[in-house]
Amino acid sequence: ETQWEAYLPDACTVLGCDAEIMACACNDGTLHLFSVQGLRLLLPMRIDGHISFLRVHEGIVTAASSHMRLFVWDIDKGAALFHNLELRPILSERDKDLVDVRVHAGRLLALVGRRVTGAASGGGSGAPAAASVVSRVYAYDNAMMCWMLIADSDCAVSNSSSFRSIPHMHYRTAAGPLDKLQMALHNPGANSFLQRPQRPIQIGATLSHIELQLCAARLLQSAKEYEHWMDQLFTLLSNESRLSQLRSLCTDLLGPFTRHSRRAEEGSEWLPKERDLPDVYKRDLLRRGLKIMAANRALQRLVEEFDEQLKAIQERESSVFADPYHGAF
């Protein structure tokens, strides 16, 4: 049954829709947007090249052109979120297709891989069945003005770590955006991990893998996953009794004695919160880490040293707030 109709200047080549918006890319290079009731929302739009990829999700329209340019618009706000981004750095002979594009926490996420066609669909019609294989996930960082590699199914470092054989949900405290993106990868590590890496290599690879996860969780602003991987970092360093690395990590999280645990102070380079994670405080991470370190008796002196400093900072801050005239003059 026909609900509504619209007359377009040329044949429609790509369609995309959600519960509110329908997008239609035509053979002449124009993009047309309608409400699901058939009301035209904007004048015809034209970008560089013909549209080869089109996605509509929660009012966000994403289009990629045949000239490997990416555009993302917020239709409700009538504004471009990302404009004319170059796709060539993330597409290659191996990853030739843009499989999906998402926006999370203000970051543009691109899932790349390839589209494959099977012999026939499962419905018995004999029509070819299409599927997508995701091999890498990128996020565009506006501040750095480049694509950041978040997940890679063939990363030799990650696939040689001790996490390579553990299903994600078994070592995660809670599934987050990073975990979901990595679970979207096709057959991760099938071809690139070392079958039986020597222990020093595996320890080094595991440490590098954890550091990558920390950076990715921060970029995605996933506080719980960041805390989880920080715990993993403390666990690895503690199990290996890496004193110098633990001291450096604890010193960075502790910060200057005179700086407040919850409030950023003008003129101070040390910030009490982790960058891009407004709910994650460094000294809270340190407290969690000290509990992990305490399980290793060889680290007791280091644990006591930083525990005493945390207590001294807490006493100082408590006394400051208890004095109503402190700082009044």
N, C-alpha and C positions, 0 to 999 in steps of 0.2 A: 504494500500500500504506500503510495507516494504521500509524504508528509509536507514537503515543500520543494520548490525547484528554483534554480538560479541559472541565469544565462552568462556564460563565460566567454572570453575572447578566443580561447583555443582549448584544445583537449587537455583534460586533467591528467597529470602524470604521477603525482604523489598526493596521498591523503593522510591527514592526521586529525585526531579529535580526542576530546575528553568529555566530561559531563556537561561542559558549558560552551566549549568553542570547537568549531570545525575549521580546519585549515586545508586549503587546496592549492597545490602548485601546478601551474599550467605550462604547456609546452613552449609558450612564448617567453618564459622566464618570470612571469608575474606570480605573486602570492596573494591569495584572497582569503579573508577571514570572515566567518559568519558565526552567529550564535546558533545553538542547536535548534532554535525555533526558526532559523532561516533569515534572520536580520543581519544585514551586512554591518560589520563593526568598524572597518577602516577602508580607506581608499586602497586600490591595488598597490602592493609593495613590490619593489624590484631590487634584487641584490646582484652581486657580481657573479655572473654565470647562471646556468640552469640549476634548479634545486634537486639534489640527489638524495637528501636525507631530510625528513620532516617529522617532528615529534611535538605533541601537545600534551601537557600535563599540569593540572592545577593552575590554569591560566598562563602558563609559561610556554611560549612557542619557540622551538629551536629548529633552525634550518642550516643545512650545509650545502655549499654550492659545488658545482663541477670543477671550479677553480680552487678547491680545497680551502674555502673560507667558511668560518662558522659565525652564526648570528643567533643571539638569544634575546627575546623580548618578553617583558611583563605586560600583558595586554591590559590588565586591570589598571595599571599605573600609566599606561601609554608611554613606556620608556624602554630603552635598550639596556639590558643588563651586561651584555658582552657584544662587542661590535668588531666584525671583520678580523676575527682571530685566525691566525695561520695554522692550518692542520698538517702541513707537510712535516714538521718535526716529529709528529707522533704516528704518522702513517708510513708504512714501508712495504716492501715486497711481501714480507711475512705477515704484517698486520695491515692489510690493504683496505679494510672496511671499518667505518665508524658504526659500531654495533648499537650503542646507546649513549645518550647524553643526559645528565642529571644536574640539578643544582642543590647543593647541601651546604648549609651554614654560610651562604654567600660565595661558596666555591663552585666553580664549574667542573664537573667530573665527566671525563670522556672514557668510555669503555671501547677499546679497539680490538680487532681480531679479524675474523673472516666469516663470510656467510657460505655455508655449504648446502648442497642440494642432494637429498637422498634419491633412491630409485623410485620410490612410490610412497604415498601417504598411507597412514594406517587405516584410513576409512574405506579402502577398497576401490577408490575411484580411479586409481592408476596415475593420479596427478603427482608430480614431484613434491617431496616434502622438504621445506627449507628450514634450516636451523642456523644458529649463530654460535660461534666459538670465540669466547673472550680470552685473550692472552695477556693483555696489559690494561692497567687502569691509570689514568693521568688526572691530575687536578691542575687547573690554571690558577696561579698565584698572582693576583693583581699587583701586589707590592713589588714582587720580584720581576713581574712582566714576562713570565715564562711558564712552560708546562713542567710540573713536578711528577715524577714517576712514583705512584703510590703502591702498586702491586704488579708483580711480574711472574707469570707462571714458570718462566725458565731462569729465574734469578739463581745463579749457582751458589751465591753466598747463603741466601735464605734456605735453599733446598739442601744445603750441606749442614745446616744447624740441627740441633737436637730436637727442634720443633717439627721437622719435616715429616715425621711419621706419626705425629699426634693429631687426631681430628680436632678441628678448631674448638668445638664446643666443650671438649674435655679439659682444656686448659684455660678457658675464658671464664671470668667471673660473670660476665653478662655480654650478650651479643650487642655490638655497636655497629656504627657505619663502616668502620674499617674491616671488621670481621665479615660483614655482609658483602662488601666489595671483593674481598679475597676469596670468599666462598663462590663468587660468580666466575672465578677463573676456571678454565677448562683443564682438567687433568694436571694440576699444578705439580711441577717438578718431575714429570715423567722422564724427561730426557737429560736433565742437567745436573741432578745431584750426584754427589760421590756415593757410590754404593756402600762402602765401608770406610768413611774418612777416619784418619788417625785422630786420636783424642785431642792433641794440641790444635789440629786443624778444625775439628768440630767445635771446640771451645771458642776459638777465635771467630768462627763463622756464626756461632750462636750469639756472641757478644755483638757482632756487627748487625745481625738480624734484629736483635732487641733495640739497638740504636735506631735502625730504620723504622721500626714500629713506633717508637716514641715520636720521631719526627712526623710520621704520617698521622698519628693520633692527634698531635698538636695542630697540624694543618687542617684536619677535619673537625677540630674543636670538640673532640670526644674525650671528656674528662675521665669517665670511668675506665676507658681503654688506656688512657695515658697513665693513670694510677696503677692499673694492672701491669703494664709493661715496665713501669718504674720498680714495682715490686719484683718483677722478674730480673731486672738488672741487679738489684741488691742481692737477690738470691744467688745469682751466678757468681758475682764477685765475692760473696761471703763463702760459698762452697769452695771456691778456689783460693780463698785467703789472700786476695789481692789487696794488700794493705794500702799501698800508695794510691790506687785508683779509688778505693773506698774513702780515704781521707779527702781526696780532691772532690769527690761527689758530695760528701757530707759538708765540706766547707762551703761549697757553692750553694747548697740548699739552706745552710744556716745563715749566711750573710753576716754583715757587720753587727756587732753586739748592740750598737746604739740605734739600729733601725727597727721600726715597728713591724710586728709580725703580720698585721692586717692592713696597714695603711701605707701607701706610697708617699714618700717625702720628697719635697722639692729639692733639687740639687743632688739627689742620690742616684747613682747609676744602678744600684741594686734594687730590684723590685720584689715585693713579697709574694706576688703571684707569678705563675708560669705564663709566658707570653701566649696570647690568644686563648688562654684558659682562665676566664674570670673567676671560676669557683675552685681553682686548685691552688692552694697555698704551699709554698716551698717548705716551710717548717713543719707542716702537717705531713708532707711526703717524707721528711727526715725522720719524724717520729715513727712512721710506719717502717721505714728502713732500719732503724735501730732495733726494733723488735725482731726483724729478720736476722740481723747481724748477731743478736744476742744468742742465737742457737749455736754459734761457733765459739767455743771457749777461747780460741786463740785471738779472738777479736774483742775480748772483754774490756781491755784497757781503752781501746778506741771507742767502744760503746759508752763507757763511763765518762770519758772525756767530753763527748758531744751531748750526752744526757745532762751532765752538770751545766753545760753552757745553756742548754734549752731551759733548764730550771731557773738559772740566773736571769735569763731574758724574761721569763714569765713573771718572776718576782719583781723585776724592775718595772714592767708594764703594769702590774697590779698596783704597785705603790704609786705610780704616776696617776692612774685613774682614781685611786683612793683619795688623793690630795686635791680638793676642789680649787685651791689657789695656785696649783702648779702651772707655770707658764702664763699667769695672768698679768704679770708685769714685764 
